[in-house]
Every structure is written in structure tokens, then in C-alpha cells.
Amino acid sequence: MIREHRQSATAGKIILGYLPSPNWVSVHYGARLTGRCDGCGDQIAMADFTIMVRLQRSMTLQFHGECFDVYGQTRYC
């Protein structure tokens, strides 16, 4: 999936309420992650720049860098 598609997919999840409010406790840049991105849903490859976010209530999310950019700029009502 290309960068713009990942960002669009992440924005769609935010609009539909599938991602919690970004009230994080800690952010870990460059974490070596595998699995699916919680933003776009695409597979995370070891070569991808990733970010792991720990939210309040001990929830952890993982994102591609470009997906985190969209998530981190979101303002929830």
C-alpha cells in the first residue's frame, strides 16, 4: 500500500470511530514491529519506520510512520 492510501485508510478509521482518542502515555519511535498497522491495516514490514503508542488504560497501538502522522494530528470532540 502506498503512503497516501495508508493515510487515507487511517483517516477513515478515525472518522468511523475505530481508533481511540490519541491520549497517549508514551510513544516509541522506530520500534521494531511486525503485524498489522492499527491505522491502515496493512502489514508492517521490518524495513518500515514504525511507531508504538501506549495509551491510557494500558492499550498499545502500532502504526507506520505515515499513519501515526494522521492519527497524531487528529482532534477528537
Summary of the structure (lengths in Angstrom):
residues: 77
radius of gyration: 11.4
end to end distance: 29.7
largest distance: 35.0
contacts: 204
relative contact order: 0.26
helix: 31%
strand: 27%
